[in-house]
Amino acid sequence: MYRVAGTANSGNTVTVTNPGTQTGTVGTAISGLQIQATDSAAGQTLSYSATGLPTGLSISSSGLISGTPTASQSFHVTVTAMDSTGALGSTSFTWTISGGAPSGGTCQVSYVKNEWGGGFTANVTVTNTGTSTVNGWTVTWSFPGDQKVTNAWNANVTQSGSAVTATNMSYNPAIAPGGNVQFGFQGTWAGNDTSPSAFTLNGSACS
């Protein structure tokens, strides 16, 4: 990590304070990282930008980095501050995102169906039994039979062959520790409506 102070034709010097190495976890929102900077000229308003931020994070013009990481890897981040005269300063640091969601825990899925000849509905309850909030969820399973999903509620549900994927809606992305989210769907079947027995949440197997 390093710090760079910059100048422009104004002669002002902008110095950005390096926040040090940062860490995070896929699916867990960061609390917010405020970047600090100083200007050699009094009364200047600084505007911030950044490159190399972890996927899912963004920086405000006031220097606050926030969001929920969606990819695990080490990112080389450079933050730049500019004053009203065009004077620039920047600093770089490493931000390592690890793991997958739910962080530090597991999940449990309940599948309850109501079946009739050639059709059925199913209600799915996904419980976060871990210690960290899940922010954005994808639930997957495979049908043992010949079921076909026709419509769904409280989730975006797609099917390819026997494989089914359900993702959160804009209004229900978070599952708090000990909390749950419920969604359902309607479908058809011809010869076999056996309930699925294995589910994953964001790639992690559920009980």
C-alpha positions as CSV (number, residue, x, y, z in Angstrom):
1,M,0.0,0.0,0.0
2,Y,1.2,3.6,-0.6
3,R,0.0,7.2,-0.6
4,V,0.5,9.7,-3.3
5,A,0.0,13.5,-3.0
6,G,-0.8,15.3,-6.2
7,T,-0.8,18.8,-7.6
8,A,-2.3,20.6,-10.5
9,N,-1.7,24.0,-12.1
10,S,-3.3,25.6,-9.0
11,G,-0.4,24.5,-6.9
12,N,-2.7,22.9,-4.4
13,T,-1.6,19.6,-2.8
14,V,-4.2,16.8,-2.1
15,T,-3.1,14.0,0.3
16,V,-5.3,10.9,0.6
17,T,-4.9,8.8,3.8
18,N,-4.3,5.1,3.1
19,P,-6.9,3.0,5.0
20,G,-4.7,-0.1,5.0
21,T,-5.5,-3.6,3.9
22,Q,-9.2,-4.4,3.9
23,T,-11.0,-7.7,4.0
24,G,-14.6,-8.9,3.4
25,T,-16.8,-11.9,2.6
26,V,-19.0,-12.6,-0.4
27,G,-22.6,-11.9,0.4
28,T,-21.9,-9.9,3.6
29,A,-22.4,-6.2,3.3
30,I,-19.5,-4.0,4.5
31,S,-20.3,-1.5,7.2
32,G,-18.8,1.3,5.1
33,L,-15.3,2.6,4.7
34,Q,-14.8,6.4,4.7
35,I,-11.7,7.6,2.8
36,Q,-10.1,10.6,4.3
37,A,-8.1,13.3,2.5
38,T,-6.7,16.8,3.1
39,D,-6.0,19.8,0.8
40,S,-3.3,22.4,1.2
41,A,-5.8,25.1,0.3
42,A,-8.5,26.1,2.7
43,G,-12.1,25.8,1.8
44,Q,-11.8,23.2,-0.9
45,T,-14.4,20.5,-1.4
46,L,-13.0,17.1,-2.4
47,S,-14.6,14.7,-4.8
48,Y,-13.7,11.0,-4.7
49,S,-13.5,8.2,-7.3
50,A,-12.0,4.7,-7.3
51,T,-10.8,2.0,-9.6
52,G,-10.4,-1.7,-8.8
53,L,-13.1,-1.9,-6.1
54,P,-14.3,-5.4,-5.2
55,T,-17.3,-6.4,-7.4
56,G,-20.5,-5.2,-5.7
57,L,-18.9,-2.2,-4.0
58,S,-19.0,1.5,-5.0
59,I,-17.7,4.8,-3.7
60,S,-19.7,8.0,-3.2
61,S,-18.5,11.4,-4.2
62,S,-17.8,12.1,-0.6
63,G,-15.5,9.1,-0.3
64,L,-17.7,6.5,1.4
65,I,-17.2,2.9,0.1
66,S,-20.2,0.6,0.6
67,G,-22.0,-2.4,-0.8
68,T,-22.0,-6.1,-0.7
69,P,-19.1,-8.1,-2.3
70,T,-20.2,-10.6,-4.9
71,A,-16.8,-12.2,-6.0
72,S,-14.0,-13.7,-4.0
73,Q,-10.5,-12.6,-4.9
74,S,-7.9,-9.9,-4.0
75,F,-8.5,-6.5,-5.5
76,H,-6.0,-3.7,-6.0
77,V,-7.9,-0.6,-5.2
78,T,-6.9,3.0,-6.1
79,V,-8.9,5.9,-4.6
80,T,-8.4,9.4,-6.0
81,A,-9.5,12.7,-4.5
82,M,-9.8,15.9,-6.5
83,D,-10.5,19.4,-5.4
84,S,-12.4,22.2,-7.2
85,T,-9.2,23.4,-8.9
86,G,-8.4,20.0,-10.4
87,A,-5.6,19.1,-8.0
88,L,-5.4,15.3,-7.4
89,G,-4.2,12.9,-4.8
90,S,-4.5,9.1,-4.7
91,T,-3.7,6.1,-2.6
92,S,-3.8,2.4,-3.3
93,F,-4.4,-0.7,-1.1
94,T,-5.5,-4.3,-1.2
95,W,-9.0,-5.5,-0.5
96,T,-9.3,-9.3,-0.1
97,I,-12.8,-10.8,-0.5
98,S,-13.1,-14.5,0.6
99,G,-15.7,-17.2,1.0
100,G,-19.3,-17.5,0.0
101,A,-22.6,-16.9,1.5
102,P,-24.0,-17.5,4.0
103,S,-20.9,-16.5,5.8
104,G,-20.0,-18.6,8.8
105,G,-23.0,-20.7,8.8
106,T,-25.4,-23.1,7.0
107,C,-29.0,-23.2,5.8
108,Q,-32.1,-25.3,6.1
109,V,-34.8,-25.7,3.5
110,S,-38.4,-26.9,4.0
111,Y,-40.3,-28.0,0.9
112,V,-44.1,-28.4,1.3
113,K,-46.2,-29.3,-1.7
114,N,-49.9,-29.6,-2.5
115,E,-50.5,-32.1,-5.3
116,W,-53.4,-33.1,-7.6
117,G,-53.6,-35.0,-10.8
118,G,-51.1,-33.4,-13.2
119,G,-50.4,-30.4,-11.1
120,F,-49.0,-29.1,-7.8
121,T,-48.0,-26.1,-5.8
122,A,-44.9,-26.0,-3.5
123,N,-44.0,-23.6,-0.7
124,V,-40.3,-23.3,0.0
125,T,-38.9,-21.9,3.3
126,V,-35.2,-21.1,3.4
127,T,-33.8,-20.5,6.9
128,N,-30.4,-19.0,7.6
129,T,-28.9,-21.0,10.4
130,G,-25.6,-19.2,10.2
131,T,-24.3,-16.1,12.1
132,S,-24.2,-13.6,9.2
133,T,-26.9,-12.0,7.2
134,V,-27.3,-13.3,3.6
135,N,-27.6,-10.4,1.3
136,G,-28.9,-11.7,-2.1
137,W,-29.8,-15.4,-2.4
138,T,-29.9,-18.1,-5.0
139,V,-31.5,-21.4,-4.2
140,T,-31.0,-24.4,-6.5
141,W,-32.3,-28.0,-6.6
142,S,-33.1,-30.8,-9.1
143,F,-36.5,-32.4,-9.5
144,P,-36.4,-36.3,-9.2
145,G,-39.5,-36.5,-11.4
146,D,-40.9,-34.9,-14.5
147,Q,-42.1,-31.7,-12.8
148,K,-42.2,-28.4,-14.8
149,V,-42.5,-25.0,-13.1
150,T,-45.2,-22.8,-14.7
151,N,-45.2,-19.7,-12.4
152,A,-43.8,-18.5,-9.1
153,W,-44.2,-15.9,-6.4
154,N,-41.7,-14.2,-4.1
155,A,-38.8,-15.4,-6.3
156,N,-37.6,-15.5,-9.8
157,V,-37.7,-19.2,-10.7
158,T,-36.1,-20.7,-13.9
159,Q,-35.7,-24.3,-15.0
160,S,-33.4,-26.1,-17.3
161,G,-34.2,-29.8,-17.6
162,S,-34.6,-31.0,-14.0
163,A,-32.4,-28.3,-12.6
164,V,-34.2,-25.3,-11.0
165,T,-32.8,-22.0,-9.8
166,A,-34.7,-19.5,-7.6
167,T,-33.3,-16.0,-6.9
168,N,-34.5,-13.2,-4.7
169,M,-36.8,-10.4,-5.7
170,S,-35.8,-6.8,-5.2
171,Y,-37.8,-6.6,-2.0
172,N,-36.6,-9.8,-0.2
173,P,-32.8,-10.1,-0.7
174,A,-31.8,-10.4,3.0
175,I,-32.0,-13.4,5.3
176,A,-31.0,-12.5,8.8
177,P,-29.3,-15.1,11.1
178,G,-32.1,-17.2,12.4
179,G,-34.5,-15.7,9.9
180,N,-36.1,-17.1,6.8
181,V,-37.5,-16.3,3.4
182,Q,-40.5,-18.0,1.8
183,F,-41.3,-18.4,-1.9
184,G,-43.5,-20.7,-3.9
185,F,-44.4,-21.9,-7.3
186,Q,-46.9,-23.9,-9.3
187,G,-46.1,-26.6,-11.7
188,T,-47.2,-29.6,-13.7
189,W,-46.2,-33.3,-13.7
190,A,-47.1,-36.5,-15.6
191,G,-45.6,-39.6,-14.0
192,N,-43.5,-38.6,-11.0
193,D,-43.9,-35.7,-8.6
194,T,-41.4,-36.9,-6.0
195,S,-40.2,-33.9,-3.9
196,P,-36.5,-32.8,-4.2
197,S,-34.3,-33.8,-1.3
198,A,-31.2,-31.6,-1.8
199,F,-31.0,-27.8,-1.9
200,T,-28.2,-25.3,-2.0
201,L,-28.1,-21.6,-0.9
202,N,-25.5,-19.5,-2.8
203,G,-23.6,-22.7,-3.6
204,S,-23.6,-24.1,0.0
205,A,-25.5,-27.3,0.7
206,C,-28.5,-27.0,3.0
207,S,-30.1,-29.5,5.4
